[in-house]
Amino acid sequence: MMIPILMYHQIGQPSPRGTYLRGATVHPRRFANQMRLLKMLGYTGVSMKDALPYLRGEKQGKVVAITFDDGYVNVLENALPILLKHGFTANYMVSGLQDNGWAQAKGALPSELMNADQMRQWHAAGLEVGSHTIDHVYMTKVGKEEGVRQLRESKAVLENITQDEVQSFCYPFGDQSLEVREWVREAGYSNATATFRGLAHAGDDMFALPRVSILRSTHLFNFWQKCCTPREEKKRQRKG
């Protein structure tokens, strides 16, 4: 069974041409069209924790996992109403920052992250809150002590905010290794997503799950190709 795990970042008005990470912002109208298409094709949109039984082969169904990295306010404002309209759920939050400072350092425009009250609003709407570390760090570069702190403290902070278990993790920058995966497992998470391209399969490492990147330029037909056709499966089989 194949499950597309969609990877979004911001949902809003894309920044001007030439701005760093402009492509990572999907216009709300385009996002709405994508979610509408999934609904028309019979997909159920689920969070990562709800996708796990399908990945383990315990449940069968036409599902798509929806993930938003970082926890931007514009996702709460623009994506949440669309997700709720179609009965879809989603996740990931950076727990210790107020904006995307890590991206501004490379030329991105400032963009605000959800505060505790906004995270509660997201969670109260029935959407999962997953961890994306405290400070959006490169996990392979910080060393074990700091890496484990980023994992454990972020989990604890988010659980205190939501009063719910945090099961899902996402590697900032997609930066991970076999050792880092083990830290995630030991910190009490049940799954983690990376930035490998492709559809997730039963039997994949639950701590290095691939995703389908959705960008500003992903038009509707290309979206359908990425998510809803066996093309990715054939590519994967050829690679062995």
Stockholm file with secondary structure:
# STOCKHOLM 1.0

chainA/1-240         MMIPILMYHQIGQPSPRGTYLRGATVHPRRFANQMRLLKMLGYTGVSMKDALPYLRGEKQGKVVAITFDDGYVNVLENALPILLKHGFTANYMVSGLQDNGWAQAKGALPSELMNADQMRQWHAAGLEVGSHTIDHVYMTKVGKEEGVRQLRESKAVLENITQDEVQSFCYPFGDQSLEVREWVREAGYSNATATFRGLAHAGDDMFALPRVSILRSTHLFNFWQKCCTPREEKKRQRKG
#=GR chainA/1-240 SS CEECEEEECEESCCCCTTCTTGGGEECHHHHHHHHHHHHHTTCEEECHHHHHHHHTTSCCSCEEEEEESSCBHHIIIIIHHHHHHHTCCCBCBCSSCSBCHHHHTTTCCCCBBCCHHHHHHHHHTTCCCCBCCSSCCCTTTSCHHHHHHHHHHHHHHHHHHHTSCCCEEECGGGCCCHHHHHHHHHTTCSEEEEEEESCEETTSCTTSEEEEECCTTCCHHHHHHHHHSTHHHHHHHHHC
#=GC SS_cons         CEECEEEECEESCCCCTTCTTGGGEECHHHHHHHHHHHHHTTCEEECHHHHHHHHTTSCCSCEEEEEESSCBHHIIIIIHHHHHHHTCCCBCBCSSCSBCHHHHTTTCCCCBBCCHHHHHHHHHTTCCCCBCCSSCCCTTTSCHHHHHHHHHHHHHHHHHHHTSCCCEEECGGGCCCHHHHHHHHHTTCSEEEEEEESCEETTSCTTSEEEEECCTTCCHHHHHHHHHSTHHHHHHHHHC
//
